[in-house]
């Protein structure tokens, strides 16, 4: 019985530790991102870099939409194609 209580306390402690670790990681990422942005703003070709980043984001967005937004093929259409291919393979 004591072990179950200790297990629960250990789980709570792990959850808190994981949350604190994630918060630290997020803070580090934001700080790192701000440093990168500051460095980009100091560059003489910042406009070109921003245009390249915009094109890259558009391409990435297009890929995501193509991957998730296009409807899957119709089930009966797929079955019909398989049947036609099977008949063609059998010779008639």
C-alpha positions, 0 to 999 in steps of 0.5 A: 500500500505504501508503494502505491502512494509513493508511486503517485508522488513519484509520478507527480514529481516526474510530471512537474520535472517534465513541465519545467524541462519543457518550459526551459527548452521553450525559453531557450528556443525563444532566446535562440530565435531572437538571437538569430533574428537580431543577426539577420536584421544586421545583414545587408541582404536582409530583404533577400533573406526574408524573401527566400524565407517567405518562398520557403514557407510558401513551399512548405505550406503547399506541401502540407496542404497537398499532404493533408487537404487532398481527399483520398481516392474513392474506395470503389474507384480503387477496387475497380482499377484493381479488378481491371488490372487483374482482368488484364493480367489474366488475359481477358 
